[in-house]
Amino acid sequence: MTPRARIESLDISESLEAIGRRLMTCHHYKLPVFEGDIARVLGILDVRKLLPLLDEQSLTAEQIRETMVPPYCIPTSTPLLQQLQMSQDNRQRVGLVVDEHGDVRGLVTLEDTIEEIVGEFSTQTNASGLRGTD
């Protein structure tokens, strides 16, 4: 889980220029969108859907709101395997972890859940380990 303080997100109350800069430099393709405070999440934004509008300099707050999907919330007490099943059933790859009061505690991805089960994924390959016997 990514703790609340480290979540990369988008504040829709910022200027469109600041939002555009954030979208162009973000490290994730799905961002929680909030208004004023991360506790008030409005939805999850697929950044890739807005990139063409950034090139055309025609991004509006309304387009951001139309592109968002409702946030998928996960109670902190949800067991790991149950969370995996709920992610699959709801076809959600990103969820906000919330406590019993509905406050955002963090963000979890499907990849985070799978890594908890099977261990850390490695994106680098060892060429010598891939060779078979000739």
C-alpha positions in Angstrom: 0.0 0.0 0.0 1.2 3.5 -0.8 0.6 5.6 2.3 -1.7 8.7 2.0 1.2 11.2 2.2 2.9 9.5 -0.8 -0.1 9.1 -3.1 0.5 10.9 -6.5 -2.8 12.7 -7.0 -4.5 15.6 -8.8 -6.2 18.5 -7.1 -9.0 19.7 -9.4 -9.2 23.0 -7.6 -5.7 24.0 -9.0 -5.3 26.1 -12.2 -5.6 24.2 -15.5 -2.0 25.1 -16.2 -0.8 23.5 -13.0 -3.0 20.4 -13.7 -1.6 20.1 -17.2 1.9 20.2 -15.9 1.1 17.6 -13.3 -0.5 15.3 -15.9 2.5 15.7 -18.2 5.0 14.8 -15.5 3.1 12.2 -13.5 4.6 8.7 -13.0 1.4 6.8 -12.9 -1.4 6.4 -15.5 -4.2 6.3 -12.9 -4.5 9.2 -10.4 -7.0 9.9 -7.7 -8.6 13.3 -8.2 -9.6 15.3 -5.2 -10.9 18.8 -4.5 -8.9 20.7 -1.9 -8.0 17.8 0.4 -7.1 14.2 -0.5 -9.8 13.1 2.0 -12.4 14.4 -0.6 -11.6 12.1 -3.5 -13.9 12.7 -6.5 -12.8 9.8 -8.7 -9.9 8.0 -10.4 -8.5 9.5 -13.6 -7.0 7.6 -16.5 -4.3 10.1 -17.5 -3.8 8.5 -20.9 -7.3 9.6 -21.9 -6.4 13.3 -21.4 -3.0 13.4 -23.0 -4.4 14.3 -26.5 -6.2 17.3 -24.9 -2.9 18.5 -23.3 -1.2 18.5 -26.7 -4.1 20.6 -28.1 -4.0 23.0 -25.1 -7.8 22.5 -24.7 -8.1 20.7 -21.4 -11.0 21.8 -19.1 -12.1 20.9 -15.6 -15.3 19.5 -17.0 -13.3 17.1 -19.3 -11.4 15.9 -16.2 -14.7 15.3 -14.3 -16.2 13.4 -17.3 -13.2 11.2 -17.7 -13.0 10.1 -14.0 -14.5 6.9 -12.7 -15.9 6.6 -9.2 -13.3 5.7 -6.6 -13.0 2.1 -5.5 -12.8 2.0 -1.7 -11.3 -0.8 0.3 -11.9 -1.0 4.1 -8.6 -1.4 6.0 -9.9 -4.6 7.6 -10.3 -6.5 4.3 -8.3 -9.7 4.1 -5.8 -9.9 1.3 -7.4 -12.8 -0.7 -10.8 -11.2 -0.3 -9.4 -7.9 -1.7 -7.9 -9.8 -4.7 -11.3 -11.4 -5.4 -13.1 -8.0 -5.1 -10.6 -6.4 -7.4 -11.2 -9.1 -10.0 -15.0 -9.0 -9.6 -15.1 -5.2 -9.9 -12.4 -5.0 -12.6 -10.5 -2.4 -10.5 -6.7 -2.1 -10.6 -6.5 0.8 -8.2 -8.3 1.2 -4.8 -8.3 3.6 -2.0 -7.8 2.1 1.4 -10.2 3.8 3.9 -10.6 3.4 7.6 -13.9 2.9 9.5 -14.6 6.6 9.3 -14.1 6.8 5.5 -10.8 8.6 5.8 -8.2 7.7 3.1 -5.3 5.8 4.5 -3.5 4.9 1.3 -3.7 3.5 -2.2 -3.3 -0.1 -3.3 -3.0 -1.5 -6.8 -3.7 -5.0 -8.0 0.0 -5.4 -8.5 0.6 -4.5 -4.8 -1.9 -7.3 -3.8 -0.3 -9.9 -6.1 3.2 -9.0 -4.8 2.0 -9.6 -1.2 1.0 -13.1 -2.3 3.8 -14.2 -4.6 6.7 -11.8 -3.7 8.4 -8.9 -5.3 8.3 -8.7 -9.1 11.5 -8.1 -11.0 11.4 -6.1 -14.2 15.1 -6.7 -15.0 16.0 -10.0 -16.6 19.3 -11.9 -16.3 20.3 -12.9 -19.8 22.4 -15.8 -18.6 19.4 -17.2 -16.6 17.2 -17.2 -19.8 19.5 -19.4 -21.9 18.8 -23.0 -22.3 21.3 -25.7 -23.0 22.4 -25.9 -26.6 
